[in-house]
Amino acid sequence: MAMSDYHAAFGRYICDDRGRLFVQTFEKSAAGNYIYDVFDAGGRYITRIPLKGTPLVSKNEKLYCREEDKSRFELMVRYHLVWNIK
């Protein structure tokens, strides 16, 4: 299969109800999870977080991701987000 020399700088992204943007990079953590760069509503970089699964929705400081367990059974996992932005 031929691969293009050019591709998007990110894999996917979602926006939460506060205007924050979660952007999947092509980098992976030591555990093999994709790393997401997070930006505030004004486009300023906040942080980066590794996520085991695919983020689907972020609302009311909760992030919902589709993940697989060891037997490849799909789960919906909810994370509580705590922002320490000064």
C-alpha positions in Angstrom: 0.0 0.0 0.0 1.4 3.4 -1.0 1.5 6.1 1.7 1.4 9.8 0.9 4.3 12.0 1.9 1.7 14.4 3.3 -0.9 13.9 6.0 -2.8 15.9 8.6 -0.9 17.0 11.7 -3.4 15.4 14.0 -5.6 12.2 14.1 -8.9 13.5 15.5 -10.3 16.1 17.8 -13.3 16.9 20.0 -14.5 20.1 21.6 -16.1 20.2 25.0 -18.9 22.3 26.3 -16.5 25.0 27.6 -14.8 25.4 24.2 -11.7 23.4 25.1 -10.2 21.4 22.2 -8.7 17.9 22.6 -6.4 17.2 19.6 -5.0 13.7 19.1 -1.3 13.8 18.1 0.5 10.9 16.5 2.7 10.6 19.6 2.1 7.7 22.0 2.9 7.4 25.7 5.2 4.7 27.1 2.0 2.6 27.6 1.1 2.9 23.9 -1.8 5.4 24.4 -2.3 8.3 22.1 -1.4 11.7 23.5 -3.9 14.5 23.2 -3.0 18.2 23.3 -5.6 20.3 25.1 -6.3 24.0 24.2 -8.6 26.5 25.9 -11.4 28.3 24.1 -9.0 31.1 23.2 -6.6 28.6 21.5 -4.0 28.7 24.2 -2.2 25.4 25.0 -3.2 24.0 28.4 -1.7 20.5 28.7 -1.3 17.1 27.1 -2.9 13.9 28.3 -2.5 10.2 27.2 -5.8 8.5 26.7 -6.3 4.7 26.5 -9.4 4.9 24.3 -11.1 7.2 21.9 -12.7 10.3 23.5 -16.3 10.8 22.3 -17.9 13.5 24.4 -16.7 16.0 27.1 -19.4 17.7 29.1 -19.8 19.0 32.6 -16.1 18.3 33.4 -16.6 14.6 32.4 -14.8 13.0 29.5 -16.4 9.9 28.0 -14.2 7.5 26.1 -14.6 4.2 24.2 -12.0 1.7 25.4 -11.3 -2.0 25.1 -10.5 -4.3 28.0 -7.9 -7.1 27.8 -10.4 -9.4 26.0 -11.2 -6.6 23.5 -14.7 -6.1 25.0 -15.7 -2.4 24.3 -16.4 -0.2 27.3 -17.7 3.3 27.8 -15.4 4.9 30.4 -16.1 8.2 32.2 -13.2 10.4 33.5 -13.7 13.4 35.8 -11.6 16.3 34.6 -10.0 18.6 37.1 -8.4 21.8 35.7 -5.7 23.6 37.8 -5.2 26.6 35.5 -3.9 29.7 37.0 
